[in-house]
Amino acid sequence: MQLSDRILIAGARGMVGSAIVRRLRADGYTDLLMPTSAELDLRDTRAVNSYLDAHKPKQVFVAAATVGGIHANNSYAADFIYDNLMMEANLIHGSHMIGVEKLLFLGSTCIYPKLAPQPLKEEYLLTGPLEPTNEWYAVAKIAGIKLCQAYRKQHDARFICAMPTNLYGPNDNFDLENSHVLPALMRKIHEAKLAGDPTVSIWGSGQPRREFLHVDDCAEACLFLMQTYDDSEIVNIGVGADITILELAGMIRAAIGFDGELVFDASKPDGTPRKLVDVAKINALGWAAQIELADGIAATYEAFKESLRLGTARL
């Protein structure tokens, strides 16, 4: 990538896309295409083809996605599979049609089988059944991977695929029903503190283990891969360490300063029992995460409070 390259960041208003934009700008890239969903519906094939043909980006980051936690995946199965299939197919095929030099497709570690050995190695893809609570999203992301690999195989397209672990950070979605676990917990505990509530109820047993990567680390990894990696095989992005949801909730409670009790509702689903990715591949390439979880949670909480003050929080 050259500083003068025209770069399309699909999903630039989302948490991951906005972090990639911040990283690109910090590194001196200035010719950035960042269409909003109102300006460009990525599910509209004709509109995407017209946009790509008119603007001709040299590099493309596919960070656009319809995402959410367990409840959202269960409730909006059709939206999750349709939206993600259409967006990725339009962007990947359209990029091929205009001769994009390089494309990075961002997947998710939910692509791996529910009961795959831990930590999750890239080679475990398609070796067993998926976690039922997020299979719609996972199937769409697997299709995106296979699209990139197919265009590379048939057309020598320089399309690469990265699989970030659970992400958090500024500009996350804090909707209590549709967000992921960390921002949902942060909002619930924040509101409990403000209300003076003695307890906070949390879905599940608290025992599942999860890995959390700050979105700014993810963005740095994406740029690193665009600059150094060129192969058909997927690459995990993570920190290589996990904690229980119980431990996570405790860290968030400490950052917020909530003195009440955390009550776990074991009648609600836990989802995948453990999801830790093997990061040996990206570490060997020369990249490793830098932001400690406690520091990242504290910074994210400050950013959340600021977004509430400005009225820009995604609630």
Helices and strands as residue ranges (DSSP letters): E 7-10, H 15-27, E 32-33, H 45-55, E 59-62, H 70-75, H 77-98, E 102-106, G 109-111, G 122-124, G 132-134, H 135-155, E 159-164, E 166-168, H 181-195, E 199-203, E 209-210, E 212-214, H 215-228, E 235-237, E 243-244, H 245-256, E 261-265, E 274-275, H 280-285, H 293-310
